Amino acid sequence: MKTFQKVLMAALLLLGFMPRAHAAEIFKNDDLDLDFGGRIQLMGAAELVTSDPVRDHFRLFLWNESDRLFTTGDYKGYKWDFEVEFGGETPASGTNGSNGVLNLYDANVDIPLIPDMVTAKIGQFKVPGNLESAVYEGSMLFTEKSPLYNLFFNQGYDCGVALYGHIGNLDGQAGLVQGAPDLPQRYLPEILNFPTPLFLRIGYNDGITDNPFKAAETGFDKPTKAEFAIHLNGYYSADQNAGHSDDLGLGGGYLATFNANNNLYGNVLNSSVFNPYLGAAGASPVTANYWQAGMDFQLRSPMGDTTFNLTGMAMVEHYDMTVPQAMAYETQTTSLVGQPVLPGQQYSLNVGGGMIETSVGDNPWEIAGRFAMVIPDTNMVGAYANRKLIGTPATPATGYAPIFTDNSPIYELTIPSITWHINSDCKLVAETMFMINTPAVPSDDGTYLVA
């Protein structure tokens, strides 16, 4: 399974109506500034998978990437941001939960606490757990976020409260979030473990003026001098029981397939497809922990009549779980991925990776490249059929099977990515992407790539 896999995605085309700075102004007076807008993104892809014994190696796809309506504004210093998805973008199969389809992205308000220094954000927003995750879909250099990096390290939208601001060149964001994307009222935490989900991002910033919750790869104001920022970021949660499940268990089904890179919520360690230890959901009390930590830098500089942009980041993440007494009722005869389940036994998963991207250009042309690498955990598995929880026998036919036989790195190389800004509201992007050493999951109807 770990044979060399090479996927060539050629002629990826994206057509979208993307505002450069803000939506159309609808109304403005001394108290109220109201903007309204929308975005449509379509992507077509030609894909070559060189190791599929069932289906044709060459494939064609057409995706409806974005159908958004949004409104932003300011009322007496209180700013709001509201964005919702519609139509073909709504992930009806991948992100349904007990509350129905999730299609709300931003729904938050900014409350100034210390003018021009500290602001509180309340509502639903993209958790700025890492820079790639926080990039706003309407301000990307590429047709999509890195399928590899985003699959492993994405931090999705969540409901919570955050503080952000700056003192001189030092800036940061910190907050507390719910920890599950569709936590119904009846599933409020019944056994509360501390800390509840927390995130923190701090660093040095000399000129990068992006919204930290909606970072930009393109569309920012053209720099007149070198601008630089470097940040450390992290997210931590001790799992907690919530109704008949737990926080991490509630999110376990949102990344429901091997190649589902949904920006709304989740990554591989929050997915029951990749993380077999999420099967402990519902055991009371739960004994799991999840954290993610990393650093990133941004450099933007004028280069003659154009702009040079360089961004890099590195991340590690960890999940651990201790088997509670309640789940070890068959002890030696019960297995999890071929291992005996014993009271007090600890299971853990660790993933590391990094990414670098660069671009040169301005209107109407930009050219960019991206390189990403991830080192997986060999205990990450895939559910071929029925998912087996702790406390039930696992069999090769219907249980879990390994995805990674070793921790060899997986690579993504996207080069070149060429953007043509047709006008200030519309752009066309074409790129070529190579996926190297990507594991494949065989099935009766073909081979599915992890990313």
Secondary structure, DSSP 8 states (H G I E B T S, - for coil): --S--EEEEEEEEEEEE--SS--EEEEE-SSEEEEEEEEEEEEEEEEEETT-SSS-SEEEEEEEEEEEEEEEEEETTEEEEEEEE-GGGS-TTTSEETTEE--EEEEEEEEEEETTTEEEEEEEEE--SSHHHHB-GGG-SSSSS-HHHHHHH---EEEEEEEEEEETTEEEEEEEE-SSTT--GGGSEEE--SS-SEEEEEEEEES---BTTBB-SSSS---SS-EEEEEEEEEEEE--EETTEEHHHHTTTSS-STT---SSS--GGG-TTT-GGGGGTT-SS--EEEEEEEEEEEEEEEETTEEEEEEEEEEEEEEEEE--GGG-SSGGG-EETTEE--TT-EEEEEEEEEEEEEEEEETTEEEEEEEEEEE--TT-EEESSS---TTS---TTTSEEES-SS---EEEEEEEEEEEEEETTEEEEEEEEEEES--EEEETTEEEE--
